[in-house]
């Protein structure tokens, strides 16, 4: 196992057993590495820390406060002409390419979640996928760095903006101050950034929907890093993250036999046997620590699937969804993983085999 996988498993263990979430919520926020961002490809990057507040932030805040933007009757979100934001301001972001939404992420707080797990990638995944917020804030840093205040002279230029079907929509807290953004729960502003043709340098013409008379240039590196975004690189490489505080029991089916671990008041049980907390949490962590390797490119017919292991997490609150993980033999190297009926990922078969052995040994 390489160092990055070991580090990730150690992080997950701390979250599951100790509730330590700071490592995922203190990610890069200010200046993103847009030349080769980790969320756009597999290149390994050193994460950057958020910049200190700049002296001109107060002036920008005053400008934001003075904006007299449109407000619709059915929403509190203002349509902003010159969107400025902190990476921590963003509450929803979507990417539409050629008229089709290819990505959406939004903040969805819930009592049953740990705070870093408030984020959900609703397209192409769902609420079960756990967001790597360090990579997410790096991506948000690209949006926060967009300069949509100084327009260019685009007269007699084919900007491609009139009929474009490619755009970014962002809902955000209308501030550039990190601290204010972190302390404010809900977005109060929105903007849709239309993306058009490129100029001779490859940079993109852009404008804000509703204020199309002002045209801007956005760097090709920034725009392409978003248009080429790979959602798989924005999730933690684990099947599911189930807060142990929301757990009632777990059923593990191997062949025709089902093993059950359960929280019974203050008792930790494997079947009818009471075990030590350490033994319980060791297996519980192992159930969620198999690393996702890649996405499935081709699924097999149901008749051809050989089930290796099924794990079902039953919750102690109706608000939290029940989660079922099914592992199927895929080839000599991988097993496929079905999460709540949807088959998306591949995992190492040897990791699943090791987990099966660990379950049997525990009982």
GINORBEL-V194245 format. One record per helix or strand of 2 or more residues. SS is the DSSP state (A for helix, B for strand). FROM is the first residue (numbers start at 1). LEN is the number of residues. Records with the same first field share a line. If there is no record, write none. Layout:
# GINORBEL-V194245
SS = FROM-LEN ; FROM-LEN
This chain:
# GINORBEL-V194245
A = 3-16 ; 22-4 ; 57-10 ; 115-4 ; 133-12 ; 178-6 ; 220-8 ; 231-4 ; 244-3 ; 277-11 ; 302-3 ; 349-14
B = 70-2 ; 78-2 ; 90-8 ; 100-8 ; 119-5 ; 167-6 ; 189-10 ; 204-5 ; 211-8 ; 247-8 ; 257-8 ; 267-4 ; 273-3 ; 291-5 ; 306-10 ; 323-7 ; 334-6 ; 342-7
